[in-house]
Amino acid sequence: MIKLCGFALSNYYNKVKFVLLEYGIAFEEVVVKPSQDEAVLEHSPLGKVPYLQTEHGDLCESQCIVEYLAARFPEQRIFSADPWQAAKEREMIFFVDVHLELTVRNLYKEAFFGGTITDATKGRVEKLLTHHIAGFKRIAKFSPYLCGEQFSVADAAGYVSLPLVGMATQAIYGRDFLLDAGIDWKSYLKTVGARPAAQRVTEDRKAYVAASARPS
């Protein structure tokens, strides 16, 4: 059986988990933290999570994993059967993962983990995010899903990462950049969050946070 390795606080782990659950692919979860220990590096070259263990070997990077799942389980129609629509779904995932989440990730140290970042970093991220959010708004439909009226695999990425953009910018700049741009990600989250796969991802993440907060 496929093993999904990582932990429930990771949005990219949850992106893959959402896809596995949504499209009915059997898998086992293995708790693994990011690490530079050789025990992790032998499976994930940079020590990151998530990674997938299969009968063929290990595979890292969340989008590579999703693409593998789509190719291995074509009957699940993870991407649209229409080539153009499938390309638009991939485009949307790239915008969410790279232009939004990877950019805002530079704020997490101070926004979520009690550290500090430089004013130069804050200024650079603000400029980039403002530009990237404007581009995202041009292609995201929110009617009610990212790519239109129907749920798509792009919503697995949107569900786990858009809240981080809003919360991190609110924490650092005192304003939610997505809401300021007219992107009602909170209503979107409620729509996607009604799906059983999304509910399972959210419940497991909350349970992980609660367990981590308990004294050892």
BELKA-V809094 format. One record per residue. N is the residue number from 1. RES is the residue in one letter. PHI is phi in degrees with one decimal (999 if undefined). PSI is psi in degrees with one decimal (* if undefined). Layout:
n: [N N]
res: [RES RES]
phi: [PHI PHI]
psi: [PSI PSI]
This chain:
n: [1 2 3 4 5 6 7 8 9 10 11 12 13 14 15 16 17 18 19 20 21 22 23 24 25 26 27 28 29 30 31 32 33 34 35 36 37 38 39 40 41 42 43 44 45 46 47 48 49 50 51 52 53 54 55 56 57 58 59 60 61 62 63 64 65 66 67 68 69 70 71 72 73 74 75 76 77 78 79 80 81 82 83 84 85 86 87 88 89 90 91 92 93 94 95 96 97 98 99 100 101 102 103 104 105 106 107 108 109 110 111 112 113 114 115 116 117 118 119 120 121 122 123 124 125 126 127 128 129 130 131 132 133 134 135 136 137 138 139 140 141 142 143 144 145 146 147 148 149 150 151 152 153 154 155 156 157 158 159 160 161 162 163 164 165 166 167 168 169 170 171 172 173 174 175 176 177 178 179 180 181 182 183 184 185 186 187 188 189 190 191 192 193 194 195 196 197 198 199 200 201 202 203 204 205 206 207 208 209 210 211 212 213 214 215 216]
res: [M I K L C G F A L S N Y Y N K V K F V L L E Y G I A F E E V V V K P S Q D E A V L E H S P L G K V P Y L Q T E H G D L C E S Q C I V E Y L A A R F P E Q R I F S A D P W Q A A K E R E M I F F V D V H L E L T V R N L Y K E A F F G G T I T D A T K G R V E K L L T H H I A G F K R I A K F S P Y L C G E Q F S V A D A A G Y V S L P L V G M A T Q A I Y G R D F L L D A G I D W K S Y L K T V G A R P A A Q R V T E D R K A Y V A A S A R P S]
phi: [999 -60.6 -115.8 -97.8 -108.7 159.4 -148.7 -72.4 -87.3 -79.1 -66.9 -75.4 -60.8 -68.6 -60.3 -66.3 -60.8 -56.5 -62.4 -59.4 -69.8 -61.3 -102.8 64.7 -100.0 -67.3 -157.3 -117.9 -95.3 -127.2 -74.0 -140.6 -96.4 -56.8 -162.5 -99.8 -69.1 -60.0 -62.8 -90.9 -62.3 -70.6 -105.0 -128.2 -55.3 -103.7 74.4 -97.4 -124.8 -85.3 -140.2 -112.2 -107.7 -129.6 -67.3 -94.2 137.3 -100.5 -143.2 -115.7 76.0 -58.0 -72.1 -62.0 -64.7 -61.6 -64.4 -62.5 -61.2 -64.4 -75.8 -75.1 -120.2 -60.8 -67.1 -82.6 50.7 -61.7 -102.9 -56.9 -70.7 -81.2 -57.0 -66.6 -64.9 -62.9 -65.6 -66.9 -65.4 -65.6 -59.4 -64.2 -61.3 -60.5 -60.1 -66.6 -70.0 -98.6 -71.1 -98.9 -65.9 -63.5 -72.4 -70.2 -57.3 -64.1 -95.0 -60.5 -53.1 -90.9 -66.9 -123.2 -120.6 77.7 -92.0 -133.3 -126.0 -77.6 -63.0 -63.3 -64.1 -60.8 -66.6 -65.5 -65.7 -59.6 -65.3 -65.0 -63.4 -57.8 -67.4 -69.4 -65.6 -61.3 -68.4 -59.7 -63.0 -70.1 -108.3 -76.8 -92.0 49.8 -128.6 -96.6 -97.5 -58.5 -101.8 140.8 -78.6 -106.5 -59.3 -140.2 -59.7 -61.0 -72.6 -64.8 -71.9 -61.7 -62.9 -89.5 -113.1 -59.6 -59.4 -66.6 -63.7 -64.4 -69.6 -67.7 -68.6 -62.3 -67.8 -89.4 -107.6 77.6 -154.8 -86.0 -63.0 -69.1 -62.0 -60.5 -85.4 85.5 -100.7 -85.8 -68.2 -70.8 -67.4 -59.1 -61.8 -65.8 -64.0 -67.4 -67.0 -77.6 -76.8 -55.5 -64.1 -65.3 -62.6 -64.0 -59.3 -66.3 -61.2 -68.2 -65.2 -63.3 -64.6 -65.0 -63.3 -63.7 -67.0 -68.7 -80.9 -72.2 -60.6 -83.1]
psi: [145.6 137.2 125.7 118.0 129.3 -152.9 155.9 -3.4 -16.6 123.8 -32.2 -33.0 -45.1 -30.3 -49.3 -41.8 -42.7 -47.1 -45.7 -44.3 -46.6 -37.7 15.0 38.8 122.6 137.2 162.8 139.9 137.1 120.1 120.3 133.0 152.3 138.5 153.1 10.9 145.7 -29.9 -29.6 -40.2 -27.3 -16.2 -36.2 107.3 -28.4 3.8 22.0 163.3 153.9 164.3 158.4 137.2 126.7 174.9 -14.9 -14.9 -162.5 151.7 127.8 175.4 118.8 -42.0 -34.3 -38.2 -44.8 -41.9 -39.1 -45.6 -40.3 -37.7 -36.9 -32.9 64.3 -26.7 -17.5 -11.8 53.7 -42.2 157.2 146.5 -20.8 122.5 -40.5 -45.7 -38.6 -39.1 -38.5 -34.1 -41.6 -40.0 -44.0 -42.7 -42.4 -43.2 -46.3 -49.4 -43.7 -56.4 -32.4 -66.0 -45.3 -31.8 -48.5 -18.8 -26.5 -14.9 -13.8 -35.7 -43.9 -36.3 -37.5 -20.3 13.6 7.7 -166.2 148.8 160.3 158.0 -32.3 -41.7 -43.4 -42.4 -41.5 -44.5 -40.1 -44.1 -46.2 -46.4 -41.0 -43.7 -45.1 -37.7 -37.8 -40.3 -42.1 -41.8 -29.0 -27.2 -23.0 130.0 -38.6 51.7 51.0 -1.3 168.4 -39.7 6.6 -145.7 -21.6 141.8 142.6 171.1 -24.5 -27.6 -20.4 -38.8 -44.8 -40.7 -39.3 -18.1 -31.7 -39.0 -33.4 -36.3 -47.6 -47.1 -39.6 -42.3 -35.8 -41.6 -38.1 -41.5 -6.0 14.3 144.8 111.7 -33.9 -48.0 -39.9 -30.7 1.6 18.7 108.1 74.4 -22.3 -40.4 -39.7 -42.6 -38.4 -39.0 -53.1 -35.0 -9.8 -14.1 140.6 -39.3 -41.4 -40.4 -41.5 -44.5 -45.9 -45.0 -42.3 -36.7 -44.6 -39.8 -38.3 -43.8 -43.2 -42.4 -36.3 -27.6 -18.0 140.1 141.6 *]
